Amino acid sequence: MKCLNCDNHIPSKMVIKGKERNFQRRKYCLECSPFGAHNTKQHHITKAERFCSSCGKKQPENQIKGTDCWTCRNKKQRIDKKKALYELMGGEQCQICGYSRCAKALDFHHVDPEEKSFGLTLCEMSYAWERLVVEAKKCVLICSNCHREVHDDLVPLEEICRIHKEIWDRSSIRLEQRTHNPLVGGSSPPGPTKEMRCIQHLC
């Protein structure tokens, strides 16, 4: 029997550390795959190097599927979740001044700081969607300038509470229309997604 990697002969039996070992089913010689290393890698198959289509970096050898590396794929998933929260709260715009030029300048402001469990930055978008929705229901979406004014008490708390109530009242109505009304988003609406069902339950 020959090694699949280097074609060297593999003996059927060999004494190692005073014990006779059976190598009849062994695919690689001891030089290519040392005894006891538990190395099941397929040495005889040479894989072409694959590069991420987004960042251009080399993909890990154990990544088989996908054109993006795991880092870029996870980042895209977090960005998609954040955009879904924007849509849920009425779109990518400040709910005080209407700013909508750059989504990265928008912040989630907790109406009651004592109820805050965690921030809603891009890092936290790796959390479960249900957990993100629960936290977002404590917030209003405002631009960075208005956010500073709110913390400097230039915007009355009553105004923030009013905006918060309007946002989530409209969100519940919009979700119901998207899920049940055949005239919204096409003649035959798809069934509710996992995110929709979760929001329905929470709203």
ZADO-1210 file (C-alpha; in nm, 4 decimals, padded with zeros to 6 digits):
<atoms>
<atom x="00.0000" y="00.0000" z="00.0000" code="MET" pos="1"/>
<atom x="00.1293" y="00.3458" z="-00.0969" code="LYS" pos="2"/>
<atom x="00.0899" y="00.6851" z="00.0658" code="CYS" pos="3"/>
<atom x="-00.1647" y="00.8989" z="-00.1203" code="LEU" pos="4"/>
<atom x="00.0549" y="01.2042" z="-00.0759" code="ASN" pos="5"/>
<atom x="00.4148" y="01.0958" z="-00.1460" code="CYS" pos="6"/>
<atom x="00.3740" y="00.7407" z="-00.2891" code="ASP" pos="7"/>
<atom x="00.6004" y="00.5936" z="-00.0204" code="ASN" pos="8"/>
<atom x="00.5291" y="00.2373" z="00.0855" code="HIS" pos="9"/>
<atom x="00.3155" y="00.1939" z="00.3993" code="ILE" pos="10"/>
<atom x="00.3816" y="-00.1309" z="00.5919" code="PRO" pos="11"/>
<atom x="00.0771" y="-00.3212" z="00.7023" code="SER" pos="12"/>
<atom x="00.2111" y="-00.3455" z="01.0590" code="LYS" pos="13"/>
<atom x="00.4761" y="-00.1651" z="01.2623" code="MET" pos="14"/>
<atom x="00.5953" y="-00.1692" z="01.6225" code="VAL" pos="15"/>
<atom x="00.5665" y="00.1729" z="01.7884" code="ILE" pos="16"/>
<atom x="00.6517" y="00.2287" z="02.1555" code="LYS" pos="17"/>
<atom x="00.6631" y="-00.1444" z="02.2169" code="GLY" pos="18"/>
<atom x="00.3227" y="-00.2137" z="02.0634" code="LYS" pos="19"/>
<atom x="00.2407" y="-00.3611" z="01.7259" code="GLU" pos="20"/>
<atom x="00.0215" y="-00.1208" z="01.5282" code="ARG" pos="21"/>
<atom x="-00.2035" y="-00.2160" z="01.2346" code="ASN" pos="22"/>
<atom x="-00.1636" y="00.0213" z="00.9375" code="PHE" pos="23"/>
<atom x="-00.3766" y="-00.1667" z="00.6843" code="GLN" pos="24"/>
<atom x="-00.6303" y="00.1166" z="00.6605" code="ARG" pos="25"/>
<atom x="-00.3800" y="00.3986" z="00.6828" code="ARG" pos="26"/>
<atom x="-00.3814" y="00.6386" z="00.3828" code="LYS" pos="27"/>
<atom x="-00.0610" y="00.8322" z="00.4597" code="TYR" pos="28"/>
<atom x="00.2870" y="00.7336" z="00.5679" code="CYS" pos="29"/>
<atom x="00.4225" y="00.8311" z="00.9093" code="LEU" pos="30"/>
<atom x="00.6277" y="01.1082" z="00.7506" code="GLU" pos="31"/>
<atom x="00.3226" y="01.2802" z="00.5992" code="CYS" pos="32"/>
<atom x="00.0930" y="01.2095" z="00.8941" code="SER" pos="33"/>
<atom x="00.2751" y="01.1221" z="01.2208" code="PRO" pos="34"/>
<atom x="00.1297" y="00.8472" z="01.4381" code="PHE" pos="35"/>
<atom x="-00.0999" y="00.9765" z="01.7130" code="GLY" pos="36"/>
<atom x="-00.1382" y="01.3243" z="01.5621" code="ALA" pos="37"/>
<atom x="-00.5016" y="01.2508" z="01.4669" code="HIS" pos="38"/>
<atom x="-00.4447" y="01.4403" z="01.1457" code="ASN" pos="39"/>
<atom x="-00.7331" y="01.3618" z="00.9107" code="THR" pos="40"/>
<atom x="-00.6524" y="01.6386" z="00.6627" code="LYS" pos="41"/>
<atom x="-00.6523" y="01.5255" z="00.3008" code="GLN" pos="42"/>
<atom x="-00.2876" y="01.5874" z="00.2140" code="HIS" pos="43"/>
<atom x="-00.3169" y="01.4581" z="-00.1402" code="HIS" pos="44"/>
<atom x="-00.5729" y="01.7250" z="-00.2380" code="ILE" pos="45"/>
<atom x="-00.4225" y="02.0651" z="-00.3131" code="THR" pos="46"/>
<atom x="-00.6749" y="02.3468" z="-00.2796" code="LYS" pos="47"/>
<atom x="-00.6425" y="02.6634" z="-00.4827" code="ALA" pos="48"/>
<atom x="-00.6100" y="02.9820" z="-00.2812" code="GLU" pos="49"/>
<atom x="-00.9370" y="03.1707" z="-00.2543" code="ARG" pos="50"/>
<atom x="-00.9700" y="03.5400" z="-00.1829" code="PHE" pos="51"/>
<atom x="-01.2581" y="03.7387" z="-00.0348" code="CYS" pos="52"/>
<atom x="-01.4590" y="03.9268" z="-00.2974" code="SER" pos="53"/>
<atom x="-01.5136" y="04.2173" z="-00.0551" code="SER" pos="54"/>
<atom x="-01.1839" y="04.2810" z="00.1259" code="CYS" pos="55"/>
<atom x="-00.9483" y="04.0903" z="-00.1066" code="GLY" pos="56"/>
<atom x="-00.7840" y="03.9001" z="00.1785" code="LYS" pos="57"/>
<atom x="-00.7103" y="03.5284" z="00.1604" code="LYS" pos="58"/>
<atom x="-00.9938" y="03.3115" z="00.2876" code="GLN" pos="59"/>
<atom x="-00.9267" y="03.0549" z="00.5634" code="PRO" pos="60"/>
<atom x="-00.8336" y="02.7098" z="00.4355" code="GLU" pos="61"/>
<atom x="-01.1265" y="02.5478" z="00.6190" code="ASN" pos="62"/>
<atom x="-01.3804" y="02.7817" z="00.4582" code="GLN" pos="63"/>
<atom x="-01.5409" y="02.5923" z="00.1722" code="ILE" pos="64"/>
<atom x="-01.8515" y="02.7917" z="00.0761" code="LYS" pos="65"/>
<atom x="-01.9098" y="03.1557" z="-00.0062" code="GLY" pos="66"/>
<atom x="-01.7197" y="03.4253" z="-00.1940" code="THR" pos="67"/>
<atom x="-01.6792" y="03.6488" z="00.1136" code="ASP" pos="68"/>
<atom x="-01.4598" y="03.5687" z="00.4125" code="CYS" pos="69"/>
<atom x="-01.6319" y="03.5064" z="00.7445" code="TRP" pos="70"/>
<atom x="-01.5368" y="03.8529" z="00.8735" code="THR" pos="71"/>
<atom x="-01.6961" y="04.0361" z="00.5799" code="CYS" pos="72"/>
<atom x="-01.9999" y="03.8086" z="00.5779" code="ARG" pos="73"/>
<atom x="-02.0657" y="03.8702" z="00.9484" code="ASN" pos="74"/>
<atom x="-02.0177" y="04.2441" z="00.8996" code="LYS" pos="75"/>
<atom x="-02.2733" y="04.2471" z="00.6169" code="LYS" pos="76"/>
<atom x="-02.5211" y="04.0602" z="00.8356" code="GLN" pos="77"/>
<atom x="-02.4773" y="04.3188" z="01.1124" code="ARG" pos="78"/>
<atom x="-02.5264" y="04.6048" z="00.8648" code="ILE" pos="79"/>
<atom x="-02.8434" y="04.4401" z="00.7297" code="ASP" pos="80"/>
<atom x="-02.9827" y="04.4084" z="01.0821" code="LYS" pos="81"/>
<atom x="-02.9135" y="04.7748" z="01.1536" code="LYS" pos="82"/>
<atom x="-03.0862" y="04.8790" z="00.8298" code="LYS" pos="83"/>
<atom x="-03.3833" y="04.6622" z="00.9285" code="ALA" pos="84"/>
<atom x="-03.4052" y="04.8489" z="01.2602" code="LEU" pos="85"/>
<atom x="-03.3938" y="05.1811" z="01.0717" code="TYR" pos="86"/>
<atom x="-03.6815" y="05.0649" z="00.8528" code="GLU" pos="87"/>
<atom x="-03.8748" y="04.9462" z="01.1552" code="LEU" pos="88"/>
<atom x="-03.8400" y="05.2913" z="01.3150" code="MET" pos="89"/>
<atom x="-03.9538" y="05.4832" z="01.0064" code="GLY" pos="90"/>
<atom x="-03.6446" y="05.5059" z="00.7864" code="GLY" pos="91"/>
<atom x="-03.2894" y="05.6377" z="00.7887" code="GLU" pos="92"/>
<atom x="-03.3607" y="05.9891" z="00.9147" code="GLN" pos="93"/>
<atom x="-03.3428" y="06.1899" z="01.2361" code="CYS" pos="94"/>
<atom x="-03.6802" y="06.1940" z="01.4044" code="GLN" pos="95"/>
<atom x="-03.6232" y="06.5446" z="01.5416" code="ILE" pos="96"/>
<atom x="-03.4740" y="06.7504" z="01.2565" code="CYS" pos="97"/>
<atom x="-03.5257" y="06.5127" z="00.9605" code="GLY" pos="98"/>
<atom x="-03.1541" y="06.4760" z="00.8726" code="TYR" pos="99"/>
<atom x="-03.1074" y="06.1845" z="00.6301" code="SER" pos="100"/>
<atom x="-02.7829" y="06.2506" z="00.4440" code="ARG" pos="101"/>
<atom x="-02.5651" y="05.9872" z="00.6151" code="CYS" pos="102"/>
<atom x="-02.6995" y="05.6847" z="00.8034" code="ALA" pos="103"/>
<atom x="-02.3724" y="05.6527" z="00.9959" code="LYS" pos="104"/>
<atom x="-02.4496" y="05.9863" z="01.1646" code="ALA" pos="105"/>
<atom x="-02.7689" y="05.8458" z="01.3197" code="LEU" pos="106"/>
<atom x="-02.7791" y="05.7252" z="01.6803" code="ASP" pos="107"/>
<atom x="-03.0206" y="05.5203" z="01.8872" code="PHE" pos="108"/>
<atom x="-03.1066" y="05.7321" z="02.1917" code="HIS" pos="109"/>
<atom x="-03.2594" y="05.5586" z="02.4941" code="HIS" pos="110"/>
<atom x="-03.5519" y="05.7630" z="02.6252" code="VAL" pos="111"/>
<atom x="-03.5000" y="05.6292" z="02.9778" code="ASP" pos="112"/>
<atom x="-03.1284" y="05.5679" z="03.0456" code="PRO" pos="113"/>
<atom x="-03.2125" y="05.3404" z="03.3407" code="GLU" pos="114"/>
<atom x="-03.3855" y="05.0938" z="03.1060" code="GLU" pos="115"/>
<atom x="-03.0807" y="05.0688" z="02.8789" code="LYS" pos="116"/>
<atom x="-02.9397" y="04.7163" z="02.8594" code="SER" pos="117"/>
<atom x="-02.6825" y="04.7799" z="02.5844" code="PHE" pos="118"/>
<atom x="-02.6073" y="05.0234" z="02.3026" code="GLY" pos="119"/>
<atom x="-02.7207" y="04.9632" z="01.9461" code="LEU" pos="120"/>
<atom x="-02.3946" y="05.0128" z="01.7605" code="THR" pos="121"/>
<atom x="-02.2748" y="04.7912" z="01.4750" code="LEU" pos="122"/>
<atom x="-02.0990" y="04.5609" z="01.7228" code="CYS" pos="123"/>
<atom x="-02.4236" y="04.4750" z="01.9028" code="GLU" pos="124"/>
<atom x="-02.5957" y="04.3860" z="01.5735" code="MET" pos="125"/>
<atom x="-02.4521" y="04.0357" z="01.6167" code="SER" pos="126"/>
<atom x="-02.7134" y="03.9763" z="01.8888" code="TYR" pos="127"/>
<atom x="-03.0349" y="03.7856" z="01.8167" code="ALA" pos="128"/>
<atom x="-03.2939" y="03.9873" z="01.6215" code="TRP" pos="129"/>
<atom x="-03.5547" y="03.9480" z="01.8971" code="GLU" pos="130"/>
<atom x="-03.3157" y="04.0981" z="02.1518" code="ARG" pos="131"/>
<atom x="-03.2344" y="04.3922" z="01.9234" code="LEU" pos="132"/>
<atom x="-03.6032" y="04.4739" z="01.8705" code="VAL" pos="133"/>
<atom x="-03.6700" y="04.4722" z="02.2454" code="VAL" pos="134"/>
<atom x="-03.3848" y="04.7196" z="02.2956" code="GLU" pos="135"/>
<atom x="-03.4831" y="04.9371" z="01.9971" code="ALA" pos="136"/>
<atom x="-03.8322" y="04.9812" z="02.1442" code="LYS" pos="137"/>
<atom x="-03.6680" y="05.1833" z="02.4211" code="LYS" pos="138"/>
<atom x="-03.5108" y="05.4256" z="02.1707" code="CYS" pos="139"/>
<atom x="-03.5655" y="05.7049" z="01.9241" code="VAL" pos="140"/>
<atom x="-03.3513" y="05.7463" z="01.6132" code="LEU" pos="141"/>
<atom x="-03.1805" y="06.0857" z="01.5995" code="ILE" pos="142"/>
<atom x="-02.8739" y="06.2412" z="01.4355" code="CYS" pos="143"/>
<atom x="-02.5521" y="06.2992" z="01.6282" code="SER" pos="144"/>
<atom x="-02.6129" y="06.6757" z="01.6548" code="ASN" pos="145"/>
<atom x="-02.9617" y="06.6342" z="01.8007" code="CYS" pos="146"/>
<atom x="-02.8273" y="06.3580" z="02.0249" code="HIS" pos="147"/>
<atom x="-02.5828" y="06.6042" z="02.1829" code="ARG" pos="148"/>
<atom x="-02.8586" y="06.8626" z="02.2235" code="GLU" pos="149"/>
<atom x="-03.0818" y="06.6057" z="02.3935" code="VAL" pos="150"/>
<atom x="-02.8092" y="06.5178" z="02.6444" code="HIS" pos="151"/>
<atom x="-02.7490" y="06.8894" z="02.7003" code="ASP" pos="152"/>
<atom x="-03.1216" y="06.9321" z="02.7866" code="ASP" pos="153"/>
<atom x="-03.1855" y="07.1580" z="02.4862" code="LEU" pos="154"/>
<atom x="-03.4685" y="06.9285" z="02.3741" code="VAL" pos="155"/>
<atom x="-03.7488" y="06.8761" z="02.6306" code="PRO" pos="156"/>
<atom x="-03.7990" y="06.5209" z="02.7572" code="LEU" pos="157"/>
<atom x="-04.1712" y="06.5529" z="02.6812" code="GLU" pos="158"/>
<atom x="-04.0872" y="06.6034" z="02.3130" code="GLU" pos="159"/>
<atom x="-03.8666" y="06.2937" z="02.3093" code="ILE" pos="160"/>
<atom x="-04.1408" y="06.0848" z="02.4745" code="CYS" pos="161"/>
<atom x="-04.3972" y="06.2118" z="02.2219" code="ARG" pos="162"/>
<atom x="-04.1697" y="06.1214" z="01.9300" code="ILE" pos="163"/>
<atom x="-04.1004" y="05.7794" z="02.0815" code="HIS" pos="164"/>
<atom x="-04.4726" y="05.7018" z="02.1123" code="LYS" pos="165"/>
<atom x="-04.5451" y="05.8138" z="01.7550" code="GLU" pos="166"/>
<atom x="-04.2584" y="05.6056" z="01.6146" code="ILE" pos="167"/>
<atom x="-04.3719" y="05.2777" z="01.7657" code="TRP" pos="168"/>
<atom x="-04.7425" y="05.3427" z="01.7047" code="ASP" pos="169"/>
<atom x="-04.6656" y="05.3900" z="01.3338" code="ARG" pos="170"/>
<atom x="-04.4326" y="05.0891" z="01.3374" code="SER" pos="171"/>
<atom x="-04.7106" y="04.8603" z="01.4597" code="SER" pos="172"/>
<atom x="-04.9531" y="04.9878" z="01.1938" code="ILE" pos="173"/>
<atom x="-04.6930" y="04.9625" z="00.9158" code="ARG" pos="174"/>
<atom x="-04.6054" y="04.6071" z="01.0144" code="LEU" pos="175"/>
<atom x="-04.9716" y="04.5035" z="01.0149" code="GLU" pos="176"/>
<atom x="-05.0173" y="04.6500" z="00.6647" code="GLN" pos="177"/>
<atom x="-04.7083" y="04.4728" z="00.5293" code="ARG" pos="178"/>
<atom x="-04.8220" y="04.1419" z="00.6754" code="THR" pos="179"/>
<atom x="-05.1957" y="04.1397" z="00.6017" code="HIS" pos="180"/>
<atom x="-05.2876" y="04.3955" z="00.3344" code="ASN" pos="181"/>
<atom x="-05.2536" y="04.2533" z="-00.0195" code="PRO" pos="182"/>
<atom x="-05.2419" y="04.6065" z="-00.1644" code="LEU" pos="183"/>
<atom x="-04.9216" y="04.6931" z="00.0214" code="VAL" pos="184"/>
<atom x="-04.6007" y="04.5691" z="-00.1429" code="GLY" pos="185"/>
<atom x="-04.7702" y="04.3675" z="-00.4210" code="GLY" pos="186"/>
<atom x="-05.0867" y="04.1753" z="-00.5010" code="SER" pos="187"/>
<atom x="-04.9887" y="03.8612" z="-00.3114" code="SER" pos="188"/>
<atom x="-04.7815" y="03.9439" z="-00.0026" code="PRO" pos="189"/>
<atom x="-04.5387" y="03.6824" z="00.1270" code="PRO" pos="190"/>
<atom x="-04.5905" y="03.5234" z="00.4637" code="GLY" pos="191"/>
<atom x="-04.4481" y="03.7041" z="00.7686" code="PRO" pos="192"/>
<atom x="-04.0780" y="03.6554" z="00.8252" code="THR" pos="193"/>
<atom x="-03.9245" y="03.5588" z="01.1571" code="LYS" pos="194"/>
<atom x="-03.8486" y="03.9271" z="01.2206" code="GLU" pos="195"/>
<atom x="-04.2092" y="04.0291" z="01.1438" code="MET" pos="196"/>
<atom x="-04.3543" y="03.7636" z="01.3746" code="ARG" pos="197"/>
<atom x="-04.1214" y="03.8727" z="01.6518" code="CYS" pos="198"/>
<atom x="-04.2152" y="04.2400" z="01.6134" code="ILE" pos="199"/>
<atom x="-04.5853" y="04.1544" z="01.6040" code="GLN" pos="200"/>
<atom x="-04.5465" y="03.9710" z="01.9341" code="HIS" pos="201"/>
<atom x="-04.3515" y="04.2579" z="02.0918" code="LEU" pos="202"/>
<atom x="-04.5768" y="04.5343" z="01.9616" code="CYS" pos="203"/>
</atoms>
